[in-house]
Amino acid sequence: MLTRLEVQGFKNLLDVSVDFGPFTCIAGANGIGKSNVFDAIEFLSYLVNDSLVEASQRVRGASGLRGGDPRDLFWDGYREHQRQINLAAEMIVPAEVEDDLGAPAEATTTFLRYELSLGYALPEGEGSVGRLTLLREELRHINRGDAGKHLKFPHNAKKFRSSVVRGQRRGGAFLSTEAREGGTVINVHGDGGSSGKPQPRAAARAGRTVLSTVTTNDYPTILAARREMQSWRRLALEPSALRTPDTFVDARTLSPNGRHLASTLYRIANEKLPGQEVSDPDAIYARVAGRLSDLAGIGAESISVEPDQVREVFTLFLQERGNLRLPARALSEGTLRFLALCVLLEDPTFKGLICMEEPENGIHPANLPALLQLVRDLAVDHSEVPDETNTFRQVIVNTHAPGVVQLCDPQDLLLADVRSFRTPEGSVTRALTLLPFKDSWRAAGGVPSFSEADVVAYLASPAGAQLRLPWDLVG
């Protein structure tokens, strides 16, 4: 779980600090850069898998395409000045993970803060491009006694916090940066704290973050941080991917674009839950069909996935009331997206952070309450202990839809706006900021916030509206 994100110098995020809870909705106008918050989160996730070059090419550039110039990632990156991106993430990591060889590893502490600074090296010759450089990397623990000050969202301390914040550490950092005569080095420290000699890695020659190089259980807490950040993903469900048939050899986990919907549901339905002697496919299919029936206009009587032993493919079928039986490829885009979220809700293996762009796309206004409730239900219930029935998931969505904003709990809302900032050089510029709702948990301590007056466009009928409800029906 990503509990806090700090970004400086990344795209139009000149200086953004934001606390997250299990569910967050970021609302803002088109084109102001609210998707850059997702880009920053996605970039951190890429950096724990890929090289600096590969990670920079996977993030959307200024044109919205991937594989662009690395200067696209820096604030004001095309001017002649020193460039630097600073990223920090506070997170709750899984206590038990597996390394890349399948060996178990147990983190000694599960509440961590990761900090990263990246620079830009100019091209070394004609026809070449510049590259990212590693300047600083830190991974430190947050003491259990301080967890309450860092986990600012309302939660049950006895049930939720005590179950996810575990362990103690008496030593220093797990990763630390040190300036030496020969250049900057990143020190890797073991879970034993001050005992044991740190392993230095030269930052200047590093083509990737040091965190991304930890693949075995020799450093279990660093590995747990890597596994957590690998679970941060952007869910962009595409109708073509959702309609693509699955063969028996395809993956059985839903991809970020929606591939493998049928095979994923088949796997969930046929898995044995803890305490069960046999699986119960009918119960899983019934729950998915029941949730899909929340959509007005969809009379879902049953859902099933049928394996075709001859063609070796899975086909998902929807049986509507009235005996109309439809394969997934015949369903509307909005229905398919909603169905995919229903399937994810039933998947206890689908954990981590989910970022969703405009989940309301393709959904009729009358179905927005059902959609938003489903998206909220994907996130962990912070009043209870996370377990097989309360999956430890986190959801962040962005939107510009008035209906979504009106349905959100103000405690979960952030308003994306462009405001004036002073740059490190002393000039005044405009950059993205995220404002919490007044009197919400994020607005404590005099933090700038927004009120209903700042979101009138989301709450009132648009100017020139030709159809309105009678005044006596407006409540």
N, C-alpha and C positions, 0 to 999 in steps of 0.2 A: 504494500500500500504506500503510495506517494502521499505524504502528509504535508510537505512544504516544497515549493519550487522557487528558486531565485535565479533570475536570468539578467545578465548585463551584457549589452553589446551584440545580441543575436537578432538579426533582421531588424524589425522595428520595435523590439523589446529592449529599449535602452536601459531601463532599470525597473524590473518587475519582481515583486515578491508576493507570493500568494499561498495561503493555507488551503488544503483540500480536506474534505470529509469523504465518507463513503460515496455520496452522490453530489455532483456539482453541475450546475447549468450556467454556461457563459453566454450571455445575450449581447448582441451588438449588431450594428449596421453592416451591410455588405462592404467589403473592400477596405475595412479598417485594420485588418491583420489579426483578427482573433484566432484564425487557424494557425498563426505562428506559435501560439502557446502549445498546440498539439505538435507542431514541427520540433519545438525544443525538447519535448518529452520523447518524441520518436527518435530524435538525434541522439539523446542519451542512451536509448535502447540499442540503436545501431552501433554505438561506440563500444559496447561491451561484447560485440560479436565480430565486428569488421575492423579493418585498418582505418586510419584517419582519412585516407583518400577515398576508400569505398564508402565510408559513412557519410562523408560530405557530398558524394555524388548521389546517394540515395534520398537525400532530403530535397524537397521542392526548392528550386531556385527562384530568382526574382520573376521569371517568366511563368512560374507555376509548373515547369517541367523539371524532371530529375536529370542529374548528370551535368549540371552547369558549372560555372566558374566558382571555386570555393569562396571568392570574395562576396558572392551572393549571400553568404551566411552571416557576414559581419555588418554591424551597424555602419552605414555610410562607407561601405567597403571599397568603393571605387575611387575614393579620394586619396591623395598622397599623405598618409599619416600612419602612425603605428596602430595596428589592429589587434584587438583582443576580445575574446569571448570568455565570460566567467559564468559557470553553471554550478548550482548547488541543489542537492535533493536530500530531504530528510525522508526516511522510509522505514517501514516495518518489513522485515525480510522473513522468509520461512525459516523455521527452526531446523527442519530436516530437509536435506536435499541430496541429490546424487551427483557425483562428478562425471566427467565425460567418459569414464570407463565403466560407469555403473556402480561404483563403490559408494556406500552411504557416507554422509558427512553431517555433522551436527554443529550449528553455529553456537558460539559461547554467549552471544548476546544478539538480540534481534531488532534493536532500534538503533539506526545508524544515520550518519550524515556523510554524504559524498560530495566533494568539491573538485572542480576541474577548471583549469584555465588553458585556453588554446590561443596560439598566435598564428601569424601568417608569414610564410617565407616567400620572398619574391622569386619569380622564374629565374632559372640559372642560365638560360640561353634562349635564343630565338626559337620560336615554335613550341616552347614549353609553357606550362601554366604554373602558377604558384601552388603551394601546398600548406596544409595545416601543420602546426608544430605543437608538441606537448610542452607546456610551460610549468604546470603545477598539477598535482593530483593528491588528494587526501581522502582517507576514509576513517572516520572516528565513531566511537560509540556514544550514545546518549544514555545516561544513567537512568535506571528505573525510577529513582526518586525524582528525577526531573521530567519524567514522561508526561505527567499531568499538565505541565506548562507548555509542552510542545504539541500534544494532542488537544487542540483547542476546540474541536467540534464536540457537541454534547454526546456523551457515551456513558455506558455503565462501567465504572472503574473496576468493580469486583468481577463481573462476568466477562466483559470484553477486553479491557486493558490488561488485566492480569493474565489473560490467556494468550495474548499476542505479544506482549512485551515481556521477554524472558531474559534471564542471565545477567551476569555482572562482569565488569572488566576492571581490573585494578591497574593495568598498564596504560600505555599511551595509544597512539593511533595504530590502525592496521595497515594503512598506507600513509606515508609522510614524504614531504619534499624537503630536500636539503641542498643548499648551495655549497659546492665544493670548488676547490681551485681548478679542477679539470672540467667544471661545468655542473649543471643541475642534475641531481639524481633523485629518483623516486625509490624510497626504502620500503620493502615489503616486510612486515612484522608478523610473527606467528601469533596464534591464539594464546600462547602462554604469557603474553604481556611483555614485561621488561626482560624476561629470561630468553635466552637465545639470541643469536646474532642476526640482525636484519640483513636482508638480501637487497643490495642496491642495483637499480636499473638506470642506465644513462638516459635522461629525458631527451637530449639533443638527437640521439640516434634512434629514438623510439618511433616506429611507424604506426603505433597503436597505443591505446591506453594500457597501463599496467594491469588494471582490473580485468581487461579482456584476455590476458595471458594466463590467468589462474584457471586451470582446467581440472585439477586433481584435489583430493581431500586433504592435502598437506596444509592448506589454509582455508578451513571450513567456513569461517565467517565472511571472508572475502568472496568465497565461492557463492555463499548464500546471497550476498549483495548482487553478484552478477546474475544469479538465477532470477532474483526479483526484477531486476531491470530488463532482463530478457522477456519477462511476461508483460511488459508495457506495450500495447499494440493499438493501432488505429483500425477500427472496424469500419470498413467502407463496403457495404453489401451491394453487390452488382447483380442485377437481374440475370444477365447472361451466365454469370458464374453459378448463381443459385439454381438455374435451369440445367446446367451441365450434368449429364448422367454420371454416376459413379460405378466403376468396375470393382470387382472383388479385391483387386490389388491396390486400389487407391487408399489414400490416408483416411482415417476414420475420426478425424478432428476437423471441426469447421475452420476453414481458412479465413483470414481477415476480409477477403472479398466475397465470401459466402460459398466457396467451393466445398464439396463433400457434405452437403446438407443431408442427403438421404443416407449415406454410409455412417454419418455421425449419429443420426437418430437411431439407426439400426443397432449400432454398438451400444448406445445408452440403454435402449430397451432390453437388450439381451445380456447386460452385465448384472452380476449379482451384487446387491448392496450389502454393506456390513450387517451381519445378523441374519441374512437370508440364506437359505439352503439352495434355492433356485431363483432364477430371474423371473420377473413379472412383466413381460412386454405389454400386456393389455393395460396394466395400470399406467405405465409411462405414456402409451399412445392416448389413453383417455385423458390424462392431464394436459397433454399438448393440445388435443382437440378441444378440451374445455376452455383452455386459455385463448385459443384461436377464435372461439365462439364469442369472445368479448367484442370482436369487430362487428359493428352493425353491417348487416347485409351478407354476412358469412354464416350460413347455417351448417356448421361443421358437426356432422353426426359422429364421424370417426376419422382417425388418421392411422395409416399403416405404411410400413416399408416392406416391399416384397422382393426377395432375391430371385432373380431369373437364372436358374442353374444352367440353361442352355447358352444364353448370351453372356452369362457371368456379369450381370449388372444389377444394381439396386434401383428400384423405382418407388418413389414416395407417392402415395395416393391419398386424396382427400375425398371422403364420402360425404356429400351434402344431403341435407334433408330433402326428400323428393327423389332419392335413389340416383342422383347425378354423381358419377364417380369420375374424378379428374386427376390426372397425373400432375406432378409439380410444375412441369413445363407449361401447363395450360392455365396456371394461376396468374393473377395480376401482380405487378411489381410490388405494390404496397402490401398485398397479402403475403407474398414470398418473404419480404423483409420482416414482417411481423412474425411469420412462422419461424424464421431463423432465430429470432430472439427468444421465442417460446422454447425452441430446442436448446439454446444455450442455458436457459433457466434450469433445465433438467440435467445439465452436464456438470457433475461435481469436480471434474478434472479441469474445467475451464476456469482458471483463476487469474489473478493479477489485475492490472489496470486496463480498462477499455475506454478508448477515446472515440466518440461518435460525432460525425459532422451531420447536423441537421437531420436527426432521425425521423422527423415528421414528413420527409419527402415521400410523396406517393400515398399519403394517408388522408382520408376524408376528414374534414374538421370535426365531424361528430365522433370520430374514433380517436381523437387526440387524448381524451382522458384515459382510455384503455392503453394507448401506446405509452403515455408517460408513466402510468402505474407499472407497466411491464418493465420499462427501463429502470425505474426506481427499485423494483423487486430484484433485478439482477445484482444490485449492490448488497453487500453484507449488512445484516441487521446489527447495528452497533449497540443494541441493548441486550444482546444475547452472545453466548459463546459461539465462535465460528466452528462449524463441524460439517458433516456430510449433508445436512439439511439446511445449513446456513453458510453457504460457500463464501470464502474470503475473497470477494471480488470488489472492485471499485469502478465507478462509472463517472466519466466526465463527458458532457455533451456541449455542443455549441449550437446556437440557433439565432434566427432573426424573426421567428414567427410569433406574432402577438399571442396566439392561442397557447403556445407552450409556456411563454413567460407568465401568462395569467394563471396557469394551472400549477406552476412551481411554488413550493414553499419558499417564501422570501429568505429563509435561513440558507437555502441551497443556491441562491442566485448570486452571480457576479455580473456586473455591467461592464462590458468592454467599451472603452471610450478613448479618444485621442486628446491628449492634454499637453500643456507646455512643460518642458523639462529643460534644465540647464545641463549642457554637455560638460565633460571633463575639461574641455578647452575654454569654457566660460560663456559660450554662445547659448542662445535660447532656441530650442527646436521643439517639434511636436512628436510625440511617441505614444504607443499604446499603454494604457493603464487599466487595471482591473479593480473595480470598486464594489465593495460589499453593500448589502442593503443596510440602511440605518437600523441600529439596535440589534443587529444580528451578531452572532458569536464572532464573526470576522471583524466587526466594526468596533470592538472593544479597544480602549486605550487611545481614543482620539484618532483612529485611522480614518482617512477620508472615505466617505460613503455616498450612496445615492438614495434618493427618496422617490415617492410616487411621481413628484413633479418632473423628475429626470427621465421618466419612462412613459410619459403621456401618450406617445405614439403607439405604445404597445397596449394601452389600456382603453383608448377611446376609438370611436369610429373614425376612419380617415376622412379628411376634408373632401367634400364633394360626393360623399356616399349617397347612392341613389335608392338604396333599400335599407330601411331601418326598422327595428322593432317599435311598436307603439310605446310611448313613454311609460304607460302603466304596466308594461311587461318587462321593462328594464329594471333589474334589481341590483 
